[in-house]
């Protein structure tokens, strides 16, 4: 198990604004302009948050004209979910249902 990679993702998503951004783009690709509409911070602050999420390997960006568009890297999200499920799964005690 790659604990370093897992902890990098967990650190990236532990910040409330980044968690909200992930929730927003979980329904599909979003323009930075649309993401900014839901927050009370500047474009450079959004860029910082997105850089952290991109470096964690869970978000990708594409440029179209002057705007960036962001979306989840679903295969990395699924891998993250599987790894956290392995860590947090509860084991059945013998004889207990």
Secondary structure, 3 states (H helix, E strand, C coil): CCHHHHHHHHHHHCCHHHHHHHHHHCCCCEEHHHHHHCCCCCHHHHHHHHHHHHHCCCEEEEEECCEEEEEECHHHHHHHHHHHHHHHCCCCCCCCC
